[in-house]
Amino acid sequence: MENTFDFSLIDPDSFRNGHPHDAYDQMRAQSPVWRHPGSEKQPAFWALTRFEDIRAVSLDPENFTSALGFRIPTDSFSSMDPEIGKVLSRFMLAMDNPEHNDFRQIVASAFMPSALSKFETRIRASVDALIASLQGRGEVDVVTEVAAIVPIKTVCAIMGVPEEDEWRVFEFTNAVFGADDPDYSPTLAEANERYMAIFDYGWDLLERRRRDPQDDLMTRVAHATAGGRPLTEIEQKSFFSNMIAAGNETTRSSLGGAIWALAKYPDQRQLLVDDPQMIARSLAEILRWFSPVYQMARTARRDVEVGGTLVREGERVAMLYGAGNHDPEVFADPHRLDLHREGASRHLTFGYGVHHCLGSRLALMQLKLILEAFLGAFPAYELAGEPSYIRSNLVRAMKAMPIRLHG
């Protein structure tokens, strides 16, 4: 008899309170490679909950492709304008090598340590301004008033988005990840319209960079070639929307998650307050514990065995990162935040293999600098309520989280 669980990856309401770890634990114990039911619009697929299975699939491009979809969509997302699907299908996340490597090389050098070092002064200035804006405040919203500020300024500076358009990036990001959230996209038509607005803005910026090149990522994209040919309009729009969303949202969510986690575990927070030099090496455990991405997917190129289960050619495999990051076979007492945990750096949060997060160094730099300043200024902050999340089956993106600031 097939195991059934109180969980549906297709339904974003499964994640209304973040990762459903009780369901993950049950799935991992009873059916770690679970045949997840399909829907009227999607076939059934396999859901992976063990760390080693997720890692193995991530590192096996010979047997698994990203080009047939890098995520399991919701049914409503599957119904969006086909033009949106065309752009999303040209995300780097939806490419295999050698094509993926050709596209990644267009921007990869901008995320190397030597290139990022020149942004550190700018990021520190943004952090200083952020902390100054919070001084003397009582209750603030972590998402809009803390976590969103520096990542948006940073990604805009790197990409070449004018400072006066930073507010658009916040709205763009919410549109990308909030397509299933009635607060951001009340109707399918509005979701389509907001996606199209992202593509139009990106194309306009790229056109400007073709006329007036600058030292930024959009200039690189506007003049780039891949495989010996110029990028198509769809590929350039895809680059813009991919970078603007991925370069901003996961850092924003991880920072909000870190502030939430350290409020939940005041003993762990005190370790960082007492020894700020510990913050950098604590980020791996915070990212493991919070896990800002719910899932990514691959499609089997041929019949292949995963964790003792036969996956047929053409079947999709969903990798549940939060479940893998809380696998007790790899992380003892996994639901506890332990900043002294050995081996936390093995976490799945940045992915494994060719799709390892391009911006991971930039994200870690920002998280370190912001947390150092925030904990230094407000070591005794308190939660004033629990976080609320964007209705999504892809990312654990916070909408709001109130805190009270104390020195």
C-alpha positions in Angstrom: 0.0 0.0 0.0 1.4 3.4 -1.0 2.2 5.7 1.9 0.2 8.9 2.0 1.2 12.0 4.0 -0.5 15.2 5.0 1.7 17.2 2.6 1.4 18.5 -1.0 4.4 20.2 -2.6 2.1 21.4 -5.4 -0.1 23.3 -2.8 1.7 26.4 -1.4 -0.5 26.3 1.7 1.7 23.4 2.8 4.3 26.0 3.6 2.1 28.6 5.2 4.2 28.4 8.5 7.5 27.6 6.8 8.9 24.2 6.4 6.5 21.4 7.5 9.2 19.5 9.4 6.7 17.0 11.0 5.6 15.9 7.5 9.2 15.8 6.3 10.2 13.6 9.3 7.4 11.2 8.6 8.2 11.0 4.9 11.9 10.5 5.5 11.2 7.7 8.0 8.5 5.8 6.0 9.1 6.6 2.4 12.2 8.8 1.8 11.9 8.6 -2.0 8.1 9.2 -2.0 5.8 8.9 -5.1 4.1 12.3 -4.8 0.7 12.4 -6.3 0.2 14.6 -9.3 -2.8 16.8 -10.1 -5.2 17.6 -13.0 -2.4 19.7 -14.6 0.8 17.8 -13.5 1.9 14.2 -13.5 3.1 12.4 -10.3 6.8 12.9 -9.3 9.3 11.7 -6.7 10.0 13.7 -3.5 13.3 13.3 -1.8 13.8 13.9 1.9 17.2 12.4 2.7 20.3 14.5 2.5 22.4 12.0 0.7 19.7 11.4 -2.0 19.4 15.1 -2.7 23.1 15.6 -2.8 23.5 12.6 -5.1 20.9 13.8 -7.6 22.4 17.3 -7.5 25.8 15.9 -8.4 24.6 13.6 -11.2 24.0 15.6 -14.4 24.6 12.5 -16.5 21.3 11.0 -15.2 19.4 14.1 -14.4 18.6 17.3 -16.4 17.6 20.8 -15.2 16.5 21.8 -18.7 12.9 20.3 -18.4 12.1 22.4 -15.3 14.1 23.5 -12.2 11.2 23.4 -9.8 7.8 21.8 -9.2 5.3 24.6 -10.0 2.0 25.1 -8.5 -1.0 24.4 -10.8 -1.8 28.1 -11.0 1.8 29.0 -11.9 1.6 26.4 -14.7 -1.3 28.4 -16.1 0.6 31.7 -16.5 1.2 33.4 -19.8 3.4 31.2 -22.1 5.7 34.2 -22.7 6.6 34.0 -19.0 7.4 30.3 -19.3 9.7 31.1 -22.3 11.8 33.5 -20.2 11.9 31.2 -17.1 13.0 28.3 -19.3 16.1 30.3 -20.1 17.2 30.8 -16.5 20.6 29.4 -15.8 18.9 27.2 -13.2 17.1 25.6 -16.2 20.3 24.8 -18.2 22.7 21.9 -18.3 26.4 22.0 -19.2 28.0 23.0 -21.4 25.4 25.7 -22.0 25.0 26.5 -18.4 28.8 27.1 -18.0 28.8 29.4 -21.1 26.1 31.5 -19.5 27.5 31.4 -16.0 30.9 32.6 -17.3 29.3 35.9 -18.5 28.9 37.1 -14.9 30.9 34.7 -12.8 34.0 36.9 -12.4 31.8 39.6 -10.8 31.2 37.2 -7.8 34.8 36.2 -7.2 36.4 37.4 -3.9 38.6 40.0 -5.6 35.6 41.6 -7.4 33.4 41.5 -4.3 36.0 43.2 -2.1 35.4 46.5 -3.9 31.8 46.3 -2.8 32.5 45.7 0.9 33.0 49.4 1.6 29.7 50.2 -0.1 27.9 47.4 1.8 29.3 48.6 5.1 28.1 52.1 4.4 24.6 50.7 3.7 24.7 48.8 6.9 25.8 51.8 8.9 22.9 53.9 7.4 20.5 51.0 8.2 21.5 50.8 11.8 21.4 54.6 12.2 17.8 54.6 10.8 16.7 52.1 13.5 18.2 53.9 16.5 15.5 55.2 18.9 12.8 53.1 17.3 10.5 50.8 19.3 8.8 48.2 17.1 9.9 47.6 13.5 9.2 45.1 10.8 12.2 43.0 10.1 11.4 42.4 6.4 10.7 45.8 5.1 12.8 47.9 7.5 15.8 45.6 8.1 16.2 42.6 5.9 15.3 44.1 2.5 17.3 47.2 2.7 21.0 46.2 2.2 20.5 43.3 -0.2 18.4 45.4 -2.6 21.0 48.2 -2.5 23.8 45.7 -3.1 22.3 43.8 -6.0 21.1 47.0 -7.6 24.7 48.5 -7.4 26.2 45.3 -8.9 23.7 45.0 -11.7 23.5 48.7 -12.5 19.9 49.5 -11.5 19.7 53.2 -10.7 19.3 54.0 -7.0 15.9 55.7 -7.6 14.6 52.4 -9.0 15.5 50.3 -5.9 11.9 50.3 -4.8 11.0 48.6 -8.0 13.3 45.7 -7.2 11.5 45.1 -3.9 8.2 45.0 -5.9 9.7 42.9 -8.6 11.0 40.3 -6.1 7.6 40.1 -4.4 6.0 39.6 -7.9 8.3 36.8 -8.8 7.9 34.9 -5.6 4.3 36.0 -4.8 2.6 34.9 -8.0 0.5 32.5 -5.8 -0.1 35.1 -3.1 -3.3 37.1 -3.3 -1.7 40.0 -1.4 0.7 40.4 -4.3 -1.2 38.9 -7.3 -4.9 38.8 -6.6 -5.6 37.4 -10.0 -3.8 35.4 -12.7 -4.0 38.4 -15.0 -2.3 40.6 -12.4 0.4 38.0 -11.8 1.1 37.9 -15.6 1.1 41.7 -15.7 3.7 42.0 -12.9 6.0 39.4 -14.5 5.8 41.2 -17.8 6.6 44.5 -16.1 9.9 42.9 -14.8 10.8 41.8 -18.3 10.0 45.2 -19.8 12.0 47.1 -17.2 15.0 44.7 -17.6 14.9 45.1 -21.4 14.8 48.9 -21.2 17.8 48.9 -18.9 19.7 46.5 -21.2 18.9 48.8 -24.2 20.4 51.7 -22.2 23.5 49.7 -21.5 23.9 48.9 -25.2 23.9 52.7 -25.9 25.9 53.7 -22.9 28.1 50.9 -21.4 28.9 51.0 -17.7 30.9 48.9 -15.2 28.1 46.7 -14.2 26.5 43.3 -14.8 23.8 44.5 -17.1 26.4 45.9 -19.5 28.1 42.5 -19.6 24.7 40.8 -20.4 23.8 43.4 -23.0 27.0 42.8 -24.9 27.5 39.1 -24.1 27.9 36.1 -26.3 27.3 32.4 -25.4 28.4 29.6 -27.6 29.7 32.1 -30.1 26.5 34.0 -30.6 24.8 37.0 -29.0 22.1 36.4 -26.4 18.5 36.5 -27.6 16.1 39.0 -26.2 14.4 36.3 -24.1 17.8 35.2 -22.7 18.7 38.7 -21.7 15.4 39.3 -20.0 15.9 36.0 -18.3 19.3 37.0 -17.0 17.9 40.2 -15.6 14.9 38.7 -13.8 17.0 35.7 -12.6 19.8 37.8 -11.1 17.5 40.5 -9.6 15.4 37.8 -7.8 18.0 35.3 -6.8 20.5 38.0 -5.8 18.0 39.7 -3.5 15.4 37.4 -2.2 17.3 34.6 -0.6 19.7 37.0 1.2 16.7 38.9 2.5 14.9 35.8 3.6 18.1 34.4 5.2 18.7 37.6 7.2 15.1 37.6 8.4 15.4 33.9 9.3 18.7 34.6 11.1 17.1 37.3 13.3 14.1 35.1 14.0 16.3 32.0 14.8 18.5 34.0 17.2 15.4 35.3 19.0 14.1 31.8 19.3 17.5 30.6 20.7 18.7 33.4 23.0 21.5 31.2 24.4 22.9 30.9 20.8 22.4 34.6 20.2 24.4 35.4 23.4 27.3 33.5 22.0 27.4 35.9 19.0 26.9 39.0 21.1 29.8 37.9 23.4 32.0 36.9 20.5 31.1 38.7 17.2 34.0 37.0 15.5 32.0 33.8 15.7 29.3 35.2 13.4 31.0 34.3 10.1 31.4 30.6 11.0 27.9 30.5 12.5 26.2 31.3 9.2 26.3 27.8 7.8 24.3 26.5 10.8 21.8 29.3 10.5 21.3 28.7 6.8 21.0 24.9 7.4 18.4 25.5 10.2 16.3 28.1 8.3 16.7 26.8 4.7 15.3 29.7 2.6 14.5 27.5 -0.5 11.9 24.8 -0.2 12.7 22.8 -3.3 14.4 22.4 -6.7 13.7 19.7 -9.2 15.4 17.6 -11.9 14.1 15.2 -14.6 15.5 11.7 -15.1 17.3 11.4 -18.5 17.0 7.6 -18.3 15.9 4.9 -15.8 18.0 5.4 -12.7 18.0 4.3 -9.1 17.7 6.9 -6.3 18.0 5.8 -2.7 17.0 2.2 -3.7 14.0 3.3 -5.7 13.7 3.1 -9.5 13.0 6.5 -11.2 11.9 6.1 -14.8 13.1 8.2 -17.7 11.2 11.4 -17.9 10.0 11.4 -14.3 10.6 14.5 -12.2 12.4 14.4 -8.9 11.8 17.1 -6.2 14.6 17.9 -3.8 13.2 19.1 -0.5 16.1 21.1 0.9 14.6 21.8 4.3 14.1 18.0 4.8 17.6 17.2 3.7 19.0 20.0 5.9 17.2 18.4 8.9 18.1 14.8 8.2 19.1 13.2 11.5 21.5 10.8 9.8 23.7 13.8 8.9 22.8 16.4 11.5 22.3 15.2 15.0 19.3 16.7 16.8 18.6 18.6 13.5 15.7 20.8 14.6 17.9 22.5 17.2 20.0 25.5 16.3 23.5 24.8 17.4 26.1 27.3 16.4 28.9 25.0 17.5 27.6 22.2 15.3 30.3 20.2 13.5 29.7 19.7 9.8 27.1 22.4 9.3 28.9 23.6 6.2 27.6 20.5 4.4 24.2 22.1 4.2 22.2 22.0 1.0 21.1 25.6 1.0 23.4 26.9 -1.7 23.0 23.7 -3.8 25.6 21.2 -4.9 27.1 20.6 -8.4 27.0 22.9 -11.4 24.1 24.9 -9.9 25.8 25.8 -6.7 24.7 29.4 -5.9 26.7 31.9 -7.9 26.1 34.6 -5.3 26.9 32.6 -2.2 30.0 34.6 -1.3 28.1 37.9 -1.7 25.2 36.6 0.4 27.6 35.5 3.2 29.4 38.8 3.2 26.2 40.7 3.6 24.8 38.4 6.3 28.0 38.7 8.3 28.2 42.5 8.1 24.6 43.1 8.8 24.4 40.6 11.8 27.6 42.0 13.3 26.1 45.6 13.2 22.6 44.6 14.2 23.6 42.4 17.2 26.1 45.1 18.3 23.4 47.8 18.3 20.4 45.7 19.5 21.7 42.7 21.4 18.4 42.3 23.4 15.8 42.6 20.6 12.7 40.6 21.1 10.0 39.1 18.8 6.8 41.0 18.8 5.0 38.3 16.7 5.7 35.4 14.5 6.7 35.8 10.9 4.2 35.6 8.0 5.4 34.1 4.8 4.7 34.7 1.1 2.4 32.0 -0.3 4.9 30.0 -2.2 6.1 26.5 -2.7 9.5 27.6 -3.9 11.0 30.0 -1.3 10.6 30.6 2.4 10.2 34.4 1.9 8.9 36.4 4.8 6.3 39.1 4.3 6.5 40.6 7.8 8.0 39.9 11.2 7.7 42.5 14.0 10.4 42.9 16.6 11.0 45.3 19.5 14.5 46.8 19.5 16.5 47.1 22.7 20.1 48.2 23.2 
